[in-house]
């Protein structure tokens, strides 16, 4: 007789054990606790139903970088083999789903740079680099409209002067279609134009100063540009002229009744010498 191995399970036992094992045929996690150099990634990113693997991997890489690290397309294409096109597409997808915010800002010196903000949980904004606790999504407040710069004020804001200023502003779009102003912008700028007209300038002079040497790129806030020019290029007030003396009255010629001398007087009579001889007041 053959001797059976008492330690070998029966066929029924083997099928039962494999069928009831919770991880049969799937992944088994062998986790170790990280204490340094790790990044926390939410399952909303790792298991995102619409983002590609390239986009998800790129998001994980960007979240692991220190603040200030460059994440432009050229730098990322140098670091990874996917190429500029696939990296650019992945960045756009991350931006569309809220994992990135990219804005163009002007830095001191006039140079324009792209600022990138990485969001580890879209919809939960805080200070840059600050982790946000999970919670219900918050509604984004509409951005406040930036106020226009102040403009000079006329010394004597007469209604007729302000109306001339409004008429001038309404014609600027004929010289450059980008200078189309709203009623609110025109009302704000009108006192500044009136201050120029007070300085003995013609409407043509003011119009030329506002429309000369405009930048070639699109004007996103034409009213702000005009407000700056009205303030920065404001000419000085004209000098105060002394009042002109009243004109002298020239009387007609008269013939003296005493000595027949000709002199100027408002009416006939005696000259100054004859009045003095007779003791009459001059």
C-alpha positions as CSV (number, residue, x, y, z in Angstrom):
1,X,0.0,0.0,0.0
2,X,1.1,3.5,-0.7
3,X,1.8,5.6,2.3
4,X,-0.1,9.0,2.3
5,X,1.5,12.2,3.5
6,X,-0.3,13.2,6.6
7,X,0.7,16.9,6.2
8,X,-0.7,17.3,2.7
9,X,-4.2,18.8,2.6
10,X,-6.9,17.0,0.8
11,X,-8.2,18.4,-2.6
12,X,-11.4,19.6,-0.9
13,X,-9.4,21.5,1.7
14,X,-7.1,23.1,-0.9
15,X,-10.1,24.4,-3.0
16,X,-11.8,25.7,0.0
17,X,-8.8,27.6,1.4
18,X,-8.0,29.2,-2.0
19,X,-11.6,30.3,-2.6
20,X,-12.1,32.0,0.7
21,X,-8.7,33.8,0.9
22,X,-9.5,37.6,0.8
23,X,-6.6,38.5,-1.6
24,X,-6.7,35.5,-3.9
25,X,-5.4,36.6,-7.3
26,X,-5.2,40.3,-6.3
27,X,-2.6,42.6,-4.9
28,X,-1.2,42.2,-1.4
29,X,0.1,45.3,0.3
30,X,3.3,45.1,2.3
31,X,3.4,48.6,4.0
32,X,6.1,50.2,6.1
33,X,5.5,53.4,8.0
34,X,7.3,56.4,6.6
35,X,8.9,58.8,9.0
36,X,10.8,61.1,6.6
37,X,10.9,62.0,2.8
38,X,7.3,61.1,2.0
39,X,4.4,62.7,0.3
40,X,0.7,62.2,1.2
41,X,-1.4,61.5,-1.9
42,X,-5.2,61.3,-1.8
43,X,-7.1,58.5,-3.5
44,X,-9.0,61.1,-5.5
45,X,-5.8,61.7,-7.4
46,X,-4.4,58.1,-7.4
47,X,-7.7,56.6,-8.6
48,X,-9.0,59.6,-10.6
49,X,-11.3,58.2,-13.3
50,X,-10.4,60.7,-16.0
51,X,-6.7,61.6,-15.6
52,X,-4.1,59.6,-17.5
53,X,-1.3,57.8,-15.7
54,X,1.1,60.5,-17.0
55,X,-1.0,63.2,-15.5
56,X,-1.3,61.4,-12.2
57,X,2.3,60.6,-12.0
58,X,3.2,64.1,-12.9
59,X,0.9,65.5,-10.1
60,X,2.6,63.2,-7.6
61,X,6.0,64.3,-8.7
62,X,5.1,68.0,-8.5
63,X,3.5,67.6,-5.0
64,X,6.8,66.0,-3.8
65,X,8.9,69.0,-4.9
66,X,10.0,71.7,-2.5
67,X,8.5,75.2,-2.8
68,X,10.1,77.2,-5.6
69,X,11.2,74.2,-7.7
70,X,10.8,74.9,-11.5
71,X,7.9,72.9,-13.0
72,X,7.8,74.4,-16.5
73,X,7.5,72.2,-19.6
74,X,11.1,72.5,-20.6
75,X,12.4,71.5,-17.1
76,X,10.0,68.5,-16.9
77,X,10.8,67.3,-20.4
78,X,14.5,67.3,-19.4
79,X,13.6,65.2,-16.3
80,X,11.2,62.7,-17.9
81,X,11.2,60.7,-21.2
82,X,7.6,61.4,-22.1
83,X,8.5,64.5,-24.2
84,X,7.1,68.1,-24.3
85,X,3.8,67.3,-25.9
86,X,2.7,64.6,-23.5
87,X,3.9,66.7,-20.5
88,X,2.1,69.8,-21.8
89,X,-1.2,67.7,-22.2
90,X,-0.8,66.3,-18.7
91,X,-0.3,69.8,-17.2
92,X,-3.4,71.1,-19.0
93,X,-5.5,68.1,-17.7
94,X,-4.3,68.7,-14.1
95,X,-5.2,72.4,-14.5
96,X,-8.6,71.5,-15.8
97,X,-9.3,69.2,-12.8
98,X,-8.1,71.7,-10.3
99,X,-4.7,70.1,-9.3
100,X,-2.8,73.0,-10.8
101,X,-3.3,76.8,-11.0
102,X,-1.1,78.7,-13.4
103,X,-1.1,82.5,-13.6
104,X,1.1,85.0,-15.4
105,X,2.4,87.8,-13.2
106,X,4.7,90.8,-13.8
107,X,7.6,90.9,-11.4
108,X,9.8,93.9,-10.5
109,X,11.7,94.9,-13.6
110,X,8.8,94.3,-16.0
111,X,9.5,90.6,-16.7
112,X,6.4,88.3,-16.9
113,X,6.7,84.9,-15.3
114,X,4.3,82.0,-14.9
115,X,3.4,81.1,-11.3
116,X,2.3,77.6,-10.6
117,X,0.3,76.5,-7.5
118,X,0.0,72.8,-6.8
119,X,-3.3,71.7,-5.0
120,X,-3.2,68.4,-3.2
121,X,-7.0,68.6,-2.7
122,X,-8.8,70.7,-5.3
123,X,-11.5,73.0,-3.9
124,X,-9.8,73.6,-0.6
125,X,-7.7,76.7,-0.9
126,X,-5.4,78.0,1.8
127,X,-2.0,79.6,2.2
128,X,0.6,78.2,-0.2
129,X,2.1,75.1,1.2
130,X,-0.6,74.6,3.9
131,X,-2.4,71.3,4.2
132,X,-6.2,71.6,4.3
133,X,-8.3,69.3,6.4
134,X,-11.0,67.4,4.4
135,X,-14.4,69.1,4.4
136,X,-17.3,70.1,2.3
137,X,-16.4,72.0,-0.9
138,X,-16.6,75.8,-0.5
139,X,-18.1,78.1,-3.1
140,X,-15.5,80.4,-4.8
141,X,-16.2,84.0,-4.3
142,X,-16.3,86.1,-7.5
143,X,-13.1,88.1,-7.9
144,X,-13.5,91.8,-6.9
145,X,-13.2,94.3,-9.7
146,X,-10.1,96.3,-9.3
147,X,-10.7,100.0,-8.8
148,X,-9.4,102.6,-11.3
149,X,-6.6,104.9,-10.2
150,X,-7.5,108.3,-9.0
151,X,-7.4,111.2,-11.5
152,X,-6.8,114.9,-11.1
153,X,-9.7,117.1,-10.1
154,X,-10.5,120.5,-11.7
155,X,-10.3,123.7,-9.7
156,X,-13.7,124.8,-11.0
157,X,-15.8,121.7,-12.0
158,X,-18.4,123.7,-14.0
159,X,-21.0,121.5,-15.7
160,X,-20.1,122.8,-19.2
161,X,-16.4,121.9,-18.6
162,X,-17.3,118.4,-17.4
163,X,-19.6,117.9,-20.5
164,X,-16.7,118.9,-22.8
165,X,-14.5,116.3,-21.1
166,X,-17.2,113.6,-21.5
167,X,-17.6,114.4,-25.2
168,X,-13.8,114.2,-25.7
169,X,-13.6,110.7,-24.0
170,X,-16.5,109.4,-26.0
171,X,-14.6,110.1,-29.3
172,X,-11.4,108.3,-28.3
173,X,-12.6,105.0,-29.8
174,X,-12.6,106.7,-33.2
175,X,-8.8,107.0,-33.0
176,X,-8.3,103.5,-31.4
177,X,-11.1,101.0,-31.1
178,X,-9.4,99.6,-28.0
179,X,-10.3,102.8,-26.1
180,X,-14.0,102.0,-26.0
181,X,-15.1,103.2,-22.5
182,X,-18.1,102.3,-20.4
183,X,-20.3,105.0,-18.9
184,X,-18.8,104.3,-15.4
185,X,-15.3,104.6,-16.7
186,X,-16.1,107.8,-18.6
187,X,-17.7,109.4,-15.4
188,X,-14.5,108.5,-13.5
189,X,-12.1,109.9,-16.1
190,X,-14.1,113.1,-16.9
191,X,-12.8,115.2,-14.0
192,X,-9.2,114.4,-15.0
193,X,-9.8,115.5,-18.6
194,X,-11.5,118.7,-17.2
195,X,-8.4,119.4,-15.2
196,X,-6.3,119.3,-18.4
197,X,-8.8,121.6,-20.2
198,X,-8.4,124.1,-17.4
199,X,-4.8,124.4,-18.2
200,X,-5.5,126.3,-21.5
201,X,-5.2,123.1,-23.6
202,X,-7.5,122.4,-26.5
203,X,-9.5,119.1,-26.8
204,X,-7.2,118.1,-29.6
205,X,-4.1,118.6,-27.4
206,X,-5.7,116.4,-24.7
207,X,-6.8,113.7,-27.2
208,X,-3.3,113.5,-28.7
209,X,-1.7,113.1,-25.3
210,X,-4.1,110.2,-24.4
211,X,-3.8,108.3,-27.7
212,X,-0.1,108.8,-28.6
213,X,2.3,105.9,-28.3
214,X,-0.2,103.3,-27.1
215,X,1.2,99.8,-26.5
216,X,0.8,97.2,-29.3
217,X,-0.6,94.4,-27.2
218,X,-4.3,94.2,-26.2
219,X,-5.5,96.7,-23.7
220,X,-7.2,94.8,-20.9
221,X,-8.0,97.9,-18.8
222,X,-8.0,100.9,-21.2
223,X,-9.6,103.1,-18.5
224,X,-6.7,102.4,-16.1
225,X,-4.2,103.3,-18.8
226,X,-5.9,106.6,-19.4
227,X,-6.2,107.4,-15.7
228,X,-2.5,106.9,-15.3
229,X,-1.7,109.2,-18.3
230,X,-4.1,111.9,-17.0
231,X,-2.2,111.9,-13.6
232,X,1.4,111.2,-14.7
233,X,1.4,113.7,-17.6
234,X,-0.7,116.5,-16.1
235,X,0.8,119.8,-17.3
236,X,1.2,122.7,-14.8
237,X,-1.3,125.4,-14.3
238,X,-0.8,128.5,-16.5
239,X,0.8,131.5,-14.6
240,X,-1.6,133.9,-13.0
241,X,-1.8,137.1,-15.2
242,X,-2.4,140.4,-13.4
243,X,-5.6,142.2,-14.5
244,X,-5.2,144.6,-17.3
245,X,-5.4,148.3,-16.2
246,X,-8.6,150.1,-17.3
247,X,-8.1,152.1,-20.6
248,X,-7.5,155.8,-20.2
249,X,-10.4,158.0,-21.3
250,X,-9.3,160.5,-24.0
251,X,-11.5,163.6,-24.0
252,X,-12.1,165.7,-27.1
253,X,-10.1,168.8,-27.8
254,X,-11.6,172.1,-26.5
255,X,-10.6,175.8,-27.1
256,X,-10.0,177.7,-23.9
257,X,-12.5,180.5,-23.4
258,X,-9.8,182.7,-21.8
259,X,-6.6,182.3,-23.9
260,X,-7.8,180.3,-26.9
261,X,-5.4,177.5,-26.0
262,X,-6.4,174.0,-27.2
263,X,-6.7,171.4,-24.4
264,X,-8.6,168.1,-23.8
265,X,-11.7,168.3,-21.6
266,X,-15.1,166.6,-21.5
267,X,-16.8,169.9,-22.2
268,X,-15.9,173.5,-23.3
269,X,-14.4,175.9,-20.7
270,X,-11.1,177.3,-19.5
271,X,-7.7,175.6,-19.5
272,X,-5.8,174.8,-16.3
273,X,-3.7,178.0,-16.4
274,X,-6.7,180.3,-16.8
275,X,-8.6,178.5,-14.1
276,X,-5.6,179.0,-11.8
277,X,-5.4,182.7,-12.5
278,X,-9.1,183.1,-11.6
279,X,-8.7,180.9,-8.5
280,X,-10.9,178.1,-9.8
281,X,-10.1,174.5,-8.9
282,X,-8.1,172.6,-11.5
